[in-house]
Amino acid sequence: MSDSSRDTPEGAGWGAAERGAYRRLMPSTVHKLSWLAPRTLWAARNGVLASWFGDPTGRTRARWVAQRAAAGAPADKVIRRDDPDRFSFMVIGDTGEGDAPQYAVVPGFLKVGQDTRFAVLASDVIYPVGSADDYDTKFFRPYQDYRAPIYAIPGNHDWYEDLGAFMRVFCDDTPPLPPEPRPRPLGRAWLRSLLWHRPSPRDGQRLDAARRLRSAPDQQAAQPGPYWAIDAGPVRIIGIDTGLLGTVDAEQGAWLREVSQGPRPKILITGSPLYVDGEHHPCPIEGGGTVDDIVRAPEHHYVAAIGGDIHNYQRYPVDVDGRTIHYVVSGGGGAFMHATHTIPRVSVANVTERDFRCYPLRGDSLAFYSTLYGRRLRLRRFFTLTEAQAAAVIAERLGIPRTRTPGAPARVTFRTRVVASLLGAGGRPDRTSRFRLPVRKIYTQLFSPSSATYSPPFFKCFLRLDVTPESIRLRCHAATGNRAQELDPPVEDEVTIPLV
């Protein structure tokens, strides 16, 4: 097994001489997505409009579900497969930017997943707004050689055009929803409708041609809707749709409570992680309660909850009344990397730094962003930190040992401390200053999304889950964009979850 980022800098992708072969898979022309471009921000305005003028996602979702039910989808929304008691499947999240970081994941994903029964896309299949014509280069082309079905749950970006393209691709070519009556003038709904982004009338003209890239019989799957359950071997996998604002409507909440009943071990797949960046986000359900209430209930037998939306990997093993539920963030499938160096020292739900895992390592994340902003601001000599310098200042700020020990430790200087502060590096909760919190918030919400990746290492990842009647082995594999990690994708985290 090859070195991981926890073993050596080379295992993290630093200093690699040979780039991967992923570029051969890419289309000849790639339109690089800029998250700070006014055109992109304007197209992706529906999330802001929903927070200002009311969120229509629940009502629209109910109309999609009713339409699928009328077309014959199962009323309980359960996909019943014929998988054996021992099988494997893949999970990958936040994939669809269509550029080098997404395609860099593909060689390792195909190699690790070649004997798996299916894959699940956990959130944000297509960026920036879920358009049908983007499915060619951002879904069908990259995964054309994955010889098994792919199921998906939508993320907020898939909802920016009211989920029409997602329903066409994953839900048996569902036709568009009939138009709703116009809202009363001058009300909040009227203002929202006036400004709402909608798909172009010409959107989807290339979709039929794109489908041919994944047209083999063993690649086909049809979902009952944007949320579903899969009975596979000894487990039930439940995928929920958290819409534009990371919430669940009352109808879906009632369904989730129903399909969570029974002794069968369960895994939740969600677009909004329940634990992330050292914080608990239980995900409210309209009408009362939370998704995490359902996950924690002992009679529901959840063993893991995996969420996308945040573009890195994190794992929190939370003790719930004597049993461990693994809360996982897995959104590193292709979109820009959300920093991990901004995560403060973890202390949540009795999970400490000793238990917590993340990828990329915080030091690698800080080194990556210091190089990126040194390049952008033309201040390379000031901003750029080596991976050793970044690891050393992170260890100092968090009061933890260095995760990767080989090599001589770097000296922490005034410059490295200043760069770490400017880039929002986390610290210890008992030493977090009033100044540091706003800097971290501004960095993670504004500067991080503008971080177009220019070259490897990309620090992408995907999951493989091996299921038996006794346990589930969950492994997080890295994809750096370098050849060594394509040929033998390193395991960055591994845990065996007992089912008995």
N, C-alpha and C positions, 0 to 999 in steps of 0.2 A: 504494500500500500504506500502511496506517495506521501511525502511530507505535507502537513497542513500548515496554516498560518500560525498555529500554536507551537509548531516545531521549529521552523526556520523562516527567515525573511524570504528565501526563494520559494518556500511553500505558499507564502502569501502572494507571490507573483512579482515581488520586487526584483529588479535587475535581470529579468529573463531576457535571453538573447533571441529567442525564437517566438514570433507571434503565432497565434493559432490559425487554423485553416478556416475559421468561421466566415471570413470575408468571401469565400467562394460561394457560400450559400445566399449571400445578399443580392438584392436586385442591383442592376447597374447604376441606377440613380436612387439616392437616399435623401429624403428631405429631412434635414435635422430639425428637431422640434425645439423651439426656444420658448421656455416657460415664462419669460418676461416680455415677450413680444406683444404689443398691444392687440394685434389680431387674435392671438391665442387667448389672451385674457378675456377679450370681448366674447369670443365663441364659447368660452367656458363659464359664462356668467350665471348660469341657472342655479348653481349652488348658493351664490350670494343672494339672488332674487328669492329663492325659497326661504332663506333665513330672515329676509326683510318682510316679505309679503305673504308668508305662509307656504308650507311645503305640500305640494299636490301629489307627492310620490305615492302615498298610501292609496289614494283613490285611483290613480293610474294603474298601479300594480294590481288592485282588485279587478279592474277591467280586463287586464291581460289574463289574469288567472281565470276569470269567468269565460273568456273567449276560448282558452285552451280546454276548459272543462266541456264546453259546448262542442268542441271538436273531437272529444273522446278521450282526453287525458285522464288518467286515474284520479278519482276524487281524493284519495289520501296522499297523492303526489309522491308515491313511493315507487322507485325503480327497482324491480326485483330481478337480480342477475343470477347466473348459474355458476358463480365462482366457487372453487373448492374451499375447504377449510383452511388451506395454506395457499396464500396468494400475496401479490405485491401490487401496490399502486403508487403513483407519483402525485405530488402536490407542488404547484408553482404559482406564484402570485405576481400581479402587477407587471404584466409582460409587455404590453403593446405599444412601445414607442417606435418600433420598426427600424432602429439604427443599430450600430455596432454592439452596444451592450446587450441588446436582446438576442441578436444572432450569436454572440459569444457564448451564450448559455446552451445553445442547441446541440453542439457535438457531445458535450458531457451528458446532457439530458437524454439524448438518444442512446448513448452507451450504457448508462446506468439503468435506463428504463426499458431496455430491449426485451426483457422477459416479463414486463408488468402487464396487468390486465386492463388498466385504464388510467387516465390522469384527470386531475381536477385543477381548474384554473380558479384561484382564490382572489377575485376582485380585479377590476380595471383591465379587462381584456384588451380594450382599444383606447389609446390616447389620441388627441386630447378630448374628443367629445363623442366617441363611440360610433363614428360614421360608418355606414355600410361599405363604402368604397375603400376604407382603410383596412378591411379584413384581408385583402389580398396579401399585402406585404407584412402585415402585423399579426396574422394568425395562420392562414392557410399555407403560405409559403414556408415560414420557419418550421412548422410542425408537420409538413407533408410526409416526412419519413417516419413519423411515430405511428406504428402499426396497431393502434388500439383506439377505442373511443376516448373522446375528451369531453368531460362535463364542465360546467362553469357556473359560478355565481357572479352577478354583476357588481361592479364597484360604482362609486359616485360618477366617474367619468363615463361609464356606459349609460348612465341615466341622463347625460346632458342633452341627448336627443330623444328623451322619453322612452328609451329602451327598444325602439323599433328594430334597429339592426341586430341587437342581441337576440331578440325573439325570432327573427328570421333565420339566424345561423344555428342557434342551439335548440329551438323549440319547434321543430318540424315546419319551418318556413311559414310561421304565423303571419297572416295578413295584417296590414295596418289597422289600428283602432279607428272606428268612425269618429268624426269630429264631435266634440261636446258643444252644448249650447253656450253662447257667449255670456260671460259674466256681466252683472249689472254695472253700468258705467260709473267710474270714479271711485269704486271700491278697491280694496287691496287686491282681490283676485283679478280685477280688471287691469290694474297697473302691472301686475305680474304677467298677465297674458299679453299685454301690449309690448313688453320688453323681452318676452321669453324667446330663447333660441330654439329654432326648429330645424329639422333636416332640410336640405335642399331638395326640391322636387326631382332633381336628376340623380340624387344619391342612390347608390345601389346598382347602377347600370353595369358595373364590372363584377358584381357578386356571383352571378351564375358561372362565369368563366373561372373565377377564383375557386369555387367549390370543387372543380375538377382536380385540384391539387390534393384534396383529401376525399376522394370518391370511392376508395376501395371498400368492399363490404365490411371488413373487419375494423374500419375506422368510424363506422356510423353509430350515432346515438341520437336519441330525441328525448328532451327533458319535458316534464309536465308543466314547467313554468320557471320563473326566475328563482324560486326556492323549491327544494326537493329533498327527498331522502333516498339513499341507496342501501339496499340490503345486499351485502356482499360477503359471502362466507359467514364467519361467526359474528360479524360486526355490522352496525348500522352507521352510515356516514350521513350527517344531516347538514345541508347547505342552506344558509339563510341570506336574505337580501336586505341589506341595511340602507339602501337607497341613497339619496343625495346627502343626508345629514347624519348618517350613522345611527338611525333609529329603526324600530320595528313597529309596523302598524298592528292594530288590535286583531285583525283577522289572521295575519301571519303568526302573531303571538299565540293565539288559541290553537292553531295548527301545530306550532312548535311544542306546546305542552302535550298535545295528544300524541305526536309521533315520538316523544321522548319517554313515553311510558314503557314499562316492561324491563325484563332482566338483561336483555341483549346489550353488550358493551357498545358505547357510542362515542363517535368523534364529531365534534362540531366544526364546520368550515364557515367562516364569516368574513365579510368585508371590513369589519371594524374590530380590531383586536381587543380582547377584554383586559389584558395586561400589556402595557407597552411603555417604554421609556421610564420604567420605575414607577408607574402609576397604574391605578385600577380604574378601568372604564367599563362598568357593568352592562352598558347598552340598554337604555330604557325601552319599555314596551308601552305603546299607547294604551291608556286605560289603567296602567298600574303594573308594577313588577319590573323585573329586568331579565335579560337573557341569562346573566350569570346566576340569578336565583334558580333558573331551570337547570343549568349545568351543575350547580352545587348540590341539588337535591339528591340524597343518596338513593332514592328509589328509581332515579333515571339512569344511573350507572354510566355517566360520562367519564372517560379516562383522559381526554385531551380536547382542547379547543384551539383551532388553528385559524389565524386571521391574516388577511392581506392588508393593503392600504399603505402601510409603512414599509419603505423600500430597503429593508435589511432583514436580518434574522435575530430573533431573541427568544429565549425560553425561560419560563418561570415555573418551577415545580412547586405548586402550592398545596400545603397540607390542609385538607378539608375533613375535619372530624376523623382523623386517623387514616385517611386514604389520600393518595397524591393524584392531583389533576395537573397535567402538563399544559400550561398556557403558552402557545407558540405564536410568534410573529414570523410570517414567511412571505415577504413581499419583494424579494430580491430577484425577480425573474426577468428583468429587462429594463425597467425604468431607471431614471437617475437615482443615485444612491442617497438615501437619507442617512445623515451622519449618525454614528454611534458614539462618537467622542463627546457629544452633548448630554449623554445619559449620565445623571449623577450617580454617586455610589448607591447601589440598590439596597433598599430596606423597605419592603412592602409585603404584607401578608406573610410575615415571618420568612420571606425569601431574602437571603443576603447575597453578598458578592460571591461567597463560596459556592452557592447553588446556581447563580445566574450564569447564563451563557449568551454570547452575542457574536455575530459575524457581520462585517469585519470587526476585528479587535479594535478597541477604542484608539489605540496608538496608531494603527494602520489608517483608520478613518481620519485622524488629525493630520497625519503625514500627507494623505491624499489631498485633503482640502487646502493645506498650506501650500502644496505645489500648485494646485489649481488657481488659487487666488494670487499667489506670487506671480504666476504667468499672466493672469488677467490684468492685474494692477501694475505690471512691469516693475515689481518690487521683489524679484526673486531672492536676492541676497538677504533681504530682511525676513520675508514670510516663509521661505521654504525650510522645512524641518526634515531631517532624515527620519527613517522609521525608528531608529534607536533613540533619537532625541525626543520624538513624539511619545514613544512608549515610556520614557523616563519621566516626562513632565506629567503624563496621565497618572502614573503610579504615585507621584508625589501629591497631586491634587486630590486623588481619591483615597490615599492612604492604604494602598494595596500593593502586593508584590507585582513585579512585571510578569505578564502572562507568558511571554516568550523570552526565555532566559539565555539562549546561546549568544555568544559574542560579548565584547566588553561593554559594560554599561556606559551610557552617555552622560555627560555632566549637564545638569539643569542650570541654565543661565538666565539672566534677566530677560534676554531676548526671547528665549523659548517660552518663558512664563507670559510675556506680553502677547506673543502670537497665540498661545493657547487661550488666553482671555478674549482676545479679539475674535477668535473663531468659535467662541461659545462653549469651550470645554467644560464638562461637568465637574462637580466637586463633591465634598461631603455635605450631607444635609444639615449638619450642625454648624457648618462653616460657610453656608451659602449667603453671600451678601445681597443686599437689596439691589446693588448695581448689576451683579452677575445674572440674576434671574431675568431682567429685561433684555440683557444682551443675548442670553441663550434663546429666549422666545423670539426675538427679532431674527436671530440667525437661522433658527430652524424653520420659521415660517416664511421668511423672505429670501435670504441668500441661498439656502440649500436648494430650493427648486430651480435656481438659475444655473445649477452646477452641471452643465453639459460635460459629459465625460469625453476626454480627448484621446486617451490611449490607455492600454492595459497598465496596471491591473484594474479591472472593473469592479471586483468584489461583489459579483452576483452569486445567487445560490438557488437551490431547489431541494425538495425533500423526496426521499423514498421511504415508504412504509411497508414493512414485511409483516404480514398478519399470520398468526397461527391460533389454534383454539386456546393456547395458554398465554400468549403475549403478542405485543406489537413492538417491533424494533423500528424506531424512527431515526433516520440519519439525514443530516444536513450536508449536502455536497456543495463545494465551491466551484465557481466558474470565473476565472480571472481574465480570460481572453488570451492567455499564453498557452503555447503548445503543450507544455508539460502537464498542465491541469486539464487540457482536453483529452489527452491520452489516458490519464488516470485521475479522474476528478477526486480531489482530497475530501475526506470526511472531516468536517469542522465541528460537528457535534453528533453524539450518538447516545440514545437512551433506550432501554428496554422497559416497556410498560406492561406490567402483569395484568392479565384479564381474569384470572381466577383468584 
